Amino acid sequence: MRHHIAIVEDEAALAANYRDALQRQGFRVSLFCDRRSASDAFRRQLPDLAIIDVGLGDDIEGGFELCRELRSLCAVVPIVFLTARDSELDVISGLRLGADDYLTKNISQAHLLARIVALFRRVQALRTPELREHVVEQGALSLNLERMTAHWSGTPVPLTVTEFWMVHTLARHPGHVKNRQQLMDSANVVLDDNTITSHIKRIRRKFAALDPAFDCIETAYGMGYRWQGS
């Protein structure tokens, strides 16, 4: 059965471009131009993945509200924000509401498709038995590569796909400095230095929310970052 993707985007031409690109890859796509129509549809039937703009016409926070509603309906359906709003506050707000990823509209279609495929792979992995060789453990940290999940002292850490692979790259070789290019390569993304710094800050905050003493990600100034033994 084909995966069903819902796109919530108030710019009709842009939404049609996304729809056409995804349909060419075999996905079934539904378009919604506002929060109300999308919310009504989600209550009738959940999509397999939702792509949501933050600002929906005059409803400047409509995407955030829709994310909250969808997450209350289902804890596991992947949610991706795709928006022109790229402030750190907006990114943090989206991720805190439960989105799996937050992307800006200058992303290429190939990059967007890669992120969508990665999220579907993550969902599929959650349905498969856990194999020991797919687990990386460093002290209190446990990463499951098949399920793409992270735990700290047994408690889930809500990492996005990008954050997960960055943590994996650092934790797999504790004490080794990983530069920004290596972190980008691990997450299969192209980011500027400030964006990488923002990702690291968000990762630290997520772990610190569970353990205020968390200090395993150390900055090697002028070089990159390293994972210190926990």
C-alpha positions as CSV (number, residue, x, y, z in Angstrom):
1,M,0.0,0.0,0.0
2,R,1.3,3.4,-0.9
3,H,2.2,5.8,1.9
4,H,-0.3,8.7,2.2
5,I,1.3,12.2,2.8
6,A,-0.8,15.2,3.8
7,I,0.6,18.6,2.7
8,V,-0.8,21.7,4.6
9,E,0.3,24.7,2.6
10,D,-1.6,27.9,1.7
11,E,0.4,28.7,-1.4
12,A,-1.5,26.7,-4.1
13,A,1.3,26.6,-6.7
14,L,3.9,25.6,-4.1
15,A,1.7,22.9,-2.7
16,A,1.1,21.5,-6.2
17,N,4.9,21.4,-6.9
18,Y,5.4,19.3,-3.7
19,R,2.5,17.1,-4.6
20,D,3.7,16.4,-8.1
21,A,7.2,15.6,-6.9
22,L,6.0,13.2,-4.2
23,Q,3.5,11.5,-6.6
24,R,6.3,10.9,-9.0
25,Q,8.0,8.9,-6.2
26,G,4.9,6.8,-5.7
27,F,3.3,8.5,-2.7
28,R,-0.4,9.3,-2.4
29,V,-0.8,13.0,-1.6
30,S,-3.6,15.1,-0.2
31,L,-3.5,18.9,-0.1
32,F,-5.0,21.3,2.4
33,C,-4.8,25.0,2.4
34,D,-5.8,25.8,6.0
35,R,-5.8,24.4,9.5
36,R,-9.5,23.7,9.7
37,S,-9.8,21.5,6.6
38,A,-6.6,19.6,7.5
39,S,-7.8,19.1,11.1
40,D,-11.2,17.8,10.0
41,A,-9.5,15.4,7.6
42,F,-7.1,14.2,10.2
43,R,-9.9,13.4,12.6
44,R,-11.5,11.3,9.9
45,Q,-8.4,9.5,8.8
46,L,-4.7,10.0,9.8
47,P,-2.1,10.4,7.1
48,D,1.1,8.3,7.2
49,L,3.1,11.6,7.3
50,A,2.2,15.3,7.5
51,I,4.1,18.2,6.0
52,I,2.9,21.5,7.5
53,D,3.6,25.2,6.9
54,V,3.7,27.3,10.0
55,G,1.8,30.3,8.7
56,L,-1.4,29.4,7.0
57,G,-2.9,32.6,5.4
58,D,-4.0,34.9,8.1
59,D,-3.5,32.2,10.7
60,I,0.1,33.0,11.4
61,E,0.5,30.3,14.0
62,G,-1.9,27.8,12.4
63,G,0.7,25.2,11.6
64,F,1.8,25.1,15.2
65,E,-1.7,24.6,16.4
66,L,-2.3,21.9,13.8
67,C,0.8,20.1,14.9
68,R,-0.4,20.1,18.5
69,E,-3.8,18.8,17.4
70,L,-2.3,16.0,15.2
71,R,0.1,15.0,17.9
72,S,-2.8,14.7,20.4
73,L,-4.5,12.4,17.9
74,C,-1.4,10.2,17.3
75,A,1.9,10.1,19.1
76,V,3.8,8.4,16.2
77,V,2.7,9.8,12.9
78,P,5.7,11.7,11.4
79,I,5.3,15.5,11.3
80,V,7.6,17.8,9.2
81,F,7.4,21.5,9.2
82,L,8.3,23.0,5.8
83,T,8.2,26.8,6.1
84,A,9.9,30.0,5.2
85,R,10.1,30.9,8.9
86,D,13.6,30.0,10.0
87,S,14.2,31.7,13.4
88,E,15.6,29.6,16.1
89,L,12.6,30.3,18.3
90,D,10.3,29.0,15.5
91,V,12.4,25.8,15.1
92,I,12.5,25.2,18.8
93,S,8.7,25.8,19.1
94,G,8.0,23.3,16.3
95,L,10.2,20.6,17.7
96,R,8.8,21.1,21.2
97,L,5.3,20.6,19.9
98,G,6.3,17.2,18.7
99,A,7.4,17.7,15.1
100,D,10.0,15.2,13.8
101,D,11.8,17.6,11.6
102,Y,11.8,21.3,10.8
103,L,12.9,22.3,7.3
104,T,12.9,25.6,5.4
105,K,11.5,26.1,1.9
106,N,14.8,26.6,0.2
107,I,15.4,22.9,0.6
108,S,15.8,20.9,-2.6
109,Q,13.1,18.4,-3.6
110,A,15.8,15.7,-3.5
111,H,16.7,16.6,0.1
112,L,13.1,16.8,1.1
113,L,12.5,13.3,-0.3
114,A,15.5,11.9,1.5
115,R,14.2,13.2,4.8
116,I,10.7,11.8,4.2
117,V,12.1,8.4,3.3
118,A,14.3,8.5,6.4
119,L,11.2,9.2,8.6
120,F,9.3,6.3,7.0
121,R,12.2,4.1,7.6
122,R,12.2,5.1,11.2
123,V,8.4,4.2,11.5
124,Q,9.0,0.9,9.9
125,A,11.9,0.1,12.2
126,L,9.6,0.7,15.2
127,R,7.5,-2.2,14.0
128,T,10.5,-4.7,13.8
129,P,12.1,-6.6,16.7
130,E,15.1,-4.9,18.3
131,L,18.5,-6.5,17.4
132,R,21.4,-6.1,19.8
133,E,23.9,-5.3,17.0
134,H,21.8,-2.2,16.1
135,V,22.3,-0.7,19.6
136,V,25.0,1.8,20.5
137,E,25.6,2.4,24.2
138,Q,27.8,4.9,25.9
139,G,27.2,5.2,29.7
140,A,23.6,6.4,30.2
141,L,23.1,6.8,26.4
142,S,21.5,4.1,24.3
143,L,20.9,4.6,20.5
144,N,18.9,2.1,18.5
145,L,19.9,2.5,14.8
146,E,17.1,0.5,13.4
147,R,14.4,2.2,15.3
148,M,16.3,5.5,15.3
149,T,15.5,6.1,18.9
150,A,17.6,7.6,21.7
151,H,17.3,6.9,25.5
152,W,19.1,8.5,28.4
153,S,19.0,6.4,31.5
154,G,16.1,4.5,30.0
155,T,14.1,7.7,29.3
156,P,13.3,8.5,25.6
157,V,15.1,11.6,24.2
158,P,13.0,13.3,21.4
159,L,15.6,13.8,18.8
160,T,14.9,14.7,15.2
161,V,16.5,12.6,12.4
162,T,19.3,15.1,12.0
163,E,19.9,15.3,15.7
164,F,19.9,11.5,16.0
165,W,22.7,11.0,13.5
166,M,24.8,13.8,15.0
167,V,24.6,12.2,18.4
168,H,25.4,8.8,16.9
169,T,28.5,10.2,15.1
170,L,29.8,11.8,18.3
171,A,28.9,8.9,20.7
172,R,30.2,6.1,18.5
173,H,33.8,7.3,19.0
174,P,33.9,9.1,22.4
175,G,36.8,11.5,22.9
176,H,37.3,11.9,19.1
177,V,36.6,15.4,17.8
178,K,34.1,15.5,14.9
179,N,34.2,18.6,12.8
180,R,31.2,20.3,11.2
181,Q,31.7,18.6,7.9
182,Q,31.7,15.2,9.5
183,L,28.5,16.0,11.4
184,M,26.8,17.2,8.2
185,D,27.9,14.0,6.4
186,S,26.5,11.9,9.1
187,A,23.1,13.5,8.9
188,N,23.2,13.7,5.1
189,V,22.5,17.5,5.2
190,V,24.2,20.7,4.1
191,L,24.2,23.3,6.9
192,D,26.0,26.4,7.7
193,D,28.1,26.7,10.9
194,N,25.4,28.7,12.8
195,T,22.8,26.0,12.0
196,I,25.0,23.2,13.2
197,T,25.7,25.2,16.4
198,S,21.9,25.6,16.9
199,H,21.4,21.8,16.4
200,I,24.1,21.1,19.1
201,K,22.4,23.6,21.5
202,R,19.0,21.9,21.0
203,I,20.5,18.5,21.5
204,R,22.2,19.6,24.7
205,R,18.9,21.1,26.0
206,K,17.0,17.9,25.3
207,F,19.4,15.8,27.3
208,A,19.7,18.5,30.0
209,A,15.9,18.4,30.4
210,L,16.3,14.8,31.5
211,D,19.6,15.2,33.4
212,P,20.6,18.7,34.4
213,A,24.2,17.5,34.9
214,F,24.5,16.4,31.3
215,D,27.8,17.6,29.9
216,C,28.8,14.8,27.4
217,I,29.0,17.0,24.3
218,E,32.1,19.1,24.6
219,T,33.0,22.0,22.3
220,A,36.5,21.7,20.8
221,Y,36.9,25.4,19.9
222,G,37.9,25.9,16.3
223,M,37.7,22.2,15.6
224,G,34.2,20.8,16.3
225,Y,32.7,18.7,19.0
226,R,33.4,15.5,21.0
227,W,31.5,13.1,23.2
228,Q,32.9,12.7,26.6
229,G,32.4,9.5,28.6
230,S,29.2,9.6,30.6
